[in-house]
Each structure stands twice: as structure tokens, then as C-alpha cells.
Amino acid sequence: MRNRPGLGAARGILLAIGAVGTVLAVIVGAVLVGSSSIGPLDVFSIVLHKTLGTPLREGLPETSVAIVWTLRLPRVLVAFAAGAALSVGGCVVQSVLKNPLATPYTLGVSSGASLGAGLVIIFELSLPFAGGFTLPLMGFLCALGTVLLVLVFSSRVDRGMSNLTVILAGMVFSLFFSAVLTVITALARDDKLKQVTLWQMGSFSMRSWSHLGVLLPFLAAGLLMSLWMNKELDILTFGEESAASMGVNTVRAKQLLFLCAALLTGAAVSVCGSIGFVDLVAPHVMRRWFGSRHRVLIPMCAAGGGCLMVAADLAARTLLAPVELPVGAVTAIIGAPFFAYVYFRRRP
């Protein structure tokens, strides 16, 4: 029996409502949990007061307002935005390379951003126009520059930019920049070495509304660009020859999609440091749950990756409180077994 014409639209609406409801529940739940007990009604009162100017609930202390609005809510939203960006970037790279184990870090995004951050920390660089955002700006520029080098090198070596060539080029540049960073940090003071190491582990501590403002434009641009090219992504999953026979300029499409993934991942890494496995786990799970049509998969990856990152950050700041764990360590504990499962499950 054929589906009714309105059935697909109804399912889409229900899916959207479910996704939005899940995201809101995760965000509110993460804001509620902390060393200070604040109820959900208090949180809603504070958010409405700050956004719409409504009066606060009677008896609500100013300390609770500061905790929610200055510390917890921006941190949770930055974590969600970073997780969404990493997840969508991972989805794009996995689809283009036709490899469920591929991530944007394969293109050298992480090593490039780490090198930029290391240069700022060790040599105490400061850009006059960037001020306190010199570190994330340098991290983003170096991450984007690394991907551009990978794409240029790949196109010069192999005009067709085969997936194997792109992966090998990404590994070469990633190892090279990691080696440069190792040499620089070996010559630095112990306190600088500690700062670089902590940045590479990833953290959302002390992230503010300004960090969210930096991240959101790149997230929005990356989402729109990937959704705009959802048909190309669908076709590329069938292989480059099939895509070319359907009239797709595979080289041009791959270049644009890799740049899209670099924008998303570079922005996230520059704000929160190098946090792995979210861009591997979330797209794989979402693809299993919602299928491979990118018009649906990309928004679901954004929602799923954001929720996963919020949960990881919540675990990082509460499991051993008052000690805060690096978020990258938490995601690695989750992602490493998942990586092994995906790899060995695919073996004959």
C-alpha cells in the first residue's frame, strides 16, 4: 500500500518536534545540574528576565541569576554549538570520502589549529584587532589554512582528487604540523607546555556569550552550505563515477564540501580546543537511525552532536567535582570503543 501524500510531511513535522524537544530537554537539564541547586522554574524565570525583561520570581537571589546567565547557560550553548559543528563536519567528510571512520581531523584541521594555538601560547602573540580572541582566531586561521594546503596539494598531485590522495595528503600535513608543534613545545617553559596540553584536551570552562557569538555564524554558514549541497552529498555516496555520470562536477563539489567541513570544525576547535570522536560517533549513529538522505541527516547530526557534547561536558564537570575533567578525555572514553566496534564490525 502506498503512503499517503501527507504522511511524509507529518513524519517530518513529528521528527522536527521530537528533535527540538530533545535538544531543549538536554540543554535545560545541563543548566540545572551543578554545585548550586537551581530549579527549572528559576531557570526559565532568569532566561525570560534577561531576554524579554519580565520580572524575576520572588525571592530569587542575584547569585542564582549570575550562575545561570553568566556561567552555565553560555557554557552549555557553546558546547551544543561546538558539538553540532563537529558532527555536521564529520557527516560531510564521511559522506564525501565514503568512509564511516573518516573525520575532519583526517584533513589536518586539529593539527593545524593546535599549531596556531601553540604559537600564540608559547610566544605570547597578540593581534591588535583581535585582543582576547587572538588564540581562537589563530587556531581557526591555521586550521583553515591546513585544509587549503591539503586541497591544493591533492589537486596538484591528482587532478581527480581521489579519496585516497586526499586522506594521505591530510595525514602528511597533520603529522608535519604535529611534529612542528612538538619541537616548539619542547623548547618552551613548563607552564607554557601545560597550557598547550590543556588546550589540546579541550574544555568549555569560562566560555561566555562572546564565544558563542564567534561560533554561531560559522555554524549557521556551514549548516546552510551543507544543506544547499545535500543532493551532491547524496550522489557522492554512490561513488565518484556515478556522480560524474549524473552531471556532478566531483572535484568542485568535493572542494566546496571539504571547505564547509573545515569551516565548521575549525571554528569549533578554535573555541574549545581539540575534542575528538564527536565527529565520528554522532554522524554514524544518526545515519543508522535516520537514514542517509542528507536533507534529514544533516539537521539530525547537528542535534545529536550538540546533545552528545553537552552530555560529555556535563560529565566532565560533575563526575569528579570540584575537579573538572578535560572534555576530550570524556569523549575519547566514549569514542574509542565505538571506533573499535565500527572498524571490527566491518571486517569479514
Solvent accessible surface area in square Angstrom, and as a share of the most:
residue,aa,sasa,rsa
1,M,235,1.05
2,R,223,0.81
3,N,107,0.55
4,R,194,0.71
5,P,138,0.87
6,G,47,0.45
7,L,66,0.33
8,G,49,0.47
9,A,65,0.50
10,A,44,0.34
11,R,144,0.53
12,G,38,0.37
13,I,106,0.54
14,L,124,0.62
15,L,56,0.28
16,A,51,0.40
17,I,111,0.56
18,G,40,0.39
19,A,20,0.15
20,V,88,0.51
21,G,38,0.36
22,T,75,0.44
23,V,21,0.12
24,L,103,0.51
25,A,66,0.51
26,V,42,0.24
27,I,20,0.10
28,V,34,0.19
29,G,27,0.26
30,A,3,0.02
31,V,2,0.01
32,L,46,0.23
33,V,65,0.37
34,G,34,0.33
35,S,126,0.82
36,S,41,0.27
37,S,120,0.77
38,I,12,0.06
39,G,29,0.27
40,P,68,0.43
41,L,114,0.57
42,D,29,0.15
43,V,5,0.03
44,F,103,0.43
45,S,13,0.08
46,I,0,0.00
47,V,41,0.23
48,L,82,0.41
49,H,62,0.28
50,K,90,0.38
51,T,79,0.46
52,L,128,0.64
53,G,58,0.56
54,T,49,0.29
55,P,118,0.74
56,L,45,0.22
57,R,115,0.42
58,E,179,0.80
59,G,76,0.73
60,L,25,0.12
61,P,69,0.43
62,E,125,0.56
63,T,94,0.55
64,S,15,0.09
65,V,8,0.05
66,A,51,0.39
67,I,36,0.18
68,V,0,0.00
69,W,54,0.19
70,T,80,0.47
71,L,91,0.45
72,R,18,0.07
73,L,16,0.08
74,P,0,0.00
75,R,25,0.09
76,V,2,0.01
77,L,43,0.22
78,V,0,0.00
79,A,0,0.00
80,F,37,0.15
81,A,3,0.02
82,A,0,0.00
83,G,0,0.00
84,A,1,0.01
85,A,0,0.00
86,L,0,0.00
87,S,0,0.00
88,V,0,0.00
89,G,0,0.00
90,G,0,0.00
91,C,0,0.00
92,V,0,0.00
93,V,0,0.00
94,Q,5,0.02
95,S,4,0.03
96,V,2,0.01
97,L,7,0.04
98,K,89,0.38
99,N,46,0.24
100,P,32,0.20
101,L,32,0.16
102,A,5,0.04
103,T,18,0.11
104,P,0,0.00
105,Y,43,0.16
106,T,32,0.18
107,L,1,0.00
108,G,0,0.00
109,V,0,0.00
110,S,20,0.13
111,S,11,0.07
112,G,1,0.01
113,A,0,0.00
114,S,6,0.04
115,L,22,0.11
116,G,0,0.00
117,A,1,0.01
118,G,0,0.00
119,L,46,0.23
120,V,13,0.08
121,I,19,0.10
122,I,24,0.12
123,F,119,0.49
124,E,117,0.53
125,L,80,0.40
126,S,84,0.54
127,L,45,0.22
128,P,129,0.81
129,F,163,0.68
130,A,17,0.13
131,G,41,0.39
132,G,81,0.77
133,F,65,0.27
134,T,6,0.03
135,L,47,0.23
136,P,16,0.10
137,L,51,0.26
138,M,36,0.16
139,G,0,0.00
140,F,21,0.09
141,L,87,0.43
142,C,34,0.20
143,A,0,0.00
144,L,36,0.18
145,G,27,0.26
146,T,3,0.02
147,V,0,0.00
148,L,77,0.38
149,L,85,0.42
150,V,0,0.00
151,L,9,0.04
152,V,78,0.45
153,F,90,0.38
154,S,0,0.00
155,S,31,0.20
156,R,198,0.72
157,V,96,0.55
158,D,42,0.22
159,R,215,0.79
160,G,38,0.36
161,M,0,0.00
162,S,42,0.27
163,N,23,0.12
164,L,118,0.59
165,T,25,0.14
166,V,0,0.00
167,I,36,0.18
168,L,91,0.45
169,A,3,0.02
170,G,0,0.00
171,M,96,0.43
172,V,89,0.51
173,F,38,0.16
174,S,26,0.17
175,L,123,0.61
176,F,121,0.51
177,F,29,0.12
178,S,47,0.30
179,A,53,0.41
180,V,47,0.27
181,L,10,0.05
182,T,86,0.50
183,V,93,0.53
184,I,29,0.15
185,T,14,0.08
186,A,79,0.61
187,L,152,0.75
188,A,24,0.19
189,R,145,0.53
190,D,120,0.62
191,D,69,0.36
192,K,17,0.07
193,L,78,0.39
194,K,133,0.56
195,Q,81,0.36
196,V,5,0.03
197,T,52,0.30
198,L,94,0.47
199,W,25,0.09
200,Q,68,0.30
201,M,78,0.35
202,G,1,0.01
203,S,32,0.21
204,F,0,0.00
205,S,39,0.25
206,M,150,0.67
207,R,43,0.16
208,S,41,0.26
209,W,84,0.29
210,S,56,0.36
211,H,38,0.17
212,L,17,0.08
213,G,42,0.41
214,V,53,0.30
215,L,0,0.00
216,L,80,0.40
217,P,79,0.50
218,F,59,0.25
219,L,17,0.08
220,A,51,0.39
221,A,50,0.39
222,G,0,0.00
223,L,40,0.20
224,L,124,0.62
225,M,45,0.20
226,S,0,0.00
227,L,55,0.27
228,W,187,0.66
229,M,9,0.04
230,N,26,0.13
231,K,147,0.62
232,E,52,0.23
233,L,0,0.00
234,D,37,0.19
235,I,38,0.19
236,L,2,0.01
237,T,51,0.30
238,F,148,0.62
239,G,12,0.11
240,E,45,0.20
241,E,154,0.69
242,S,41,0.27
243,A,0,0.00
244,A,59,0.46
245,S,93,0.60
246,M,118,0.53
247,G,69,0.66
248,V,24,0.14
249,N,100,0.51
250,T,19,0.11
251,V,41,0.23
252,R,139,0.51
253,A,5,0.04
254,K,1,0.00
255,Q,45,0.20
256,L,41,0.20
257,L,0,0.00
258,F,0,0.00
259,L,49,0.24
260,C,0,0.00
261,A,0,0.00
262,A,0,0.00
263,L,45,0.22
264,L,0,0.00
265,T,0,0.00
266,G,0,0.00
267,A,3,0.02
268,A,0,0.00
269,V,0,0.00
270,S,5,0.03
271,V,5,0.03
272,C,2,0.01
273,G,0,0.00
274,S,21,0.13
275,I,0,0.00
276,G,19,0.19
277,F,59,0.25
278,V,1,0.00
279,D,0,0.00
280,L,3,0.01
281,V,15,0.08
282,A,5,0.04
283,P,0,0.00
284,H,16,0.07
285,V,37,0.21
286,M,18,0.08
287,R,58,0.21
288,R,149,0.54
289,W,174,0.61
290,F,69,0.29
291,G,34,0.33
292,S,64,0.41
293,R,143,0.52
294,H,0,0.00
295,R,141,0.51
296,V,47,0.27
297,L,0,0.00
298,I,0,0.00
299,P,49,0.31
300,M,19,0.08
301,C,0,0.00
302,A,12,0.09
303,A,18,0.14
304,G,17,0.16
305,G,0,0.00
306,G,0,0.00
307,C,19,0.12
308,L,41,0.20
309,M,0,0.00
310,V,3,0.01
311,A,52,0.40
312,A,2,0.01
313,D,3,0.02
314,L,42,0.21
315,A,26,0.20
316,A,0,0.00
317,R,38,0.14
318,T,46,0.27
319,L,119,0.59
320,L,105,0.52
321,A,66,0.51
322,P,138,0.87
323,V,94,0.54
324,E,65,0.29
325,L,48,0.24
326,P,35,0.22
327,V,0,0.00
328,G,12,0.12
329,A,45,0.35
330,V,12,0.07
331,T,4,0.02
332,A,36,0.28
333,I,128,0.65
334,I,79,0.40
335,G,0,0.00
336,A,49,0.38
337,P,84,0.53
338,F,38,0.16
339,F,83,0.34
340,A,41,0.32
341,Y,113,0.43
342,V,0,0.00
343,Y,93,0.35
344,F,121,0.50
345,R,119,0.43
346,R,125,0.46
347,R,136,0.50
348,P,182,1.15
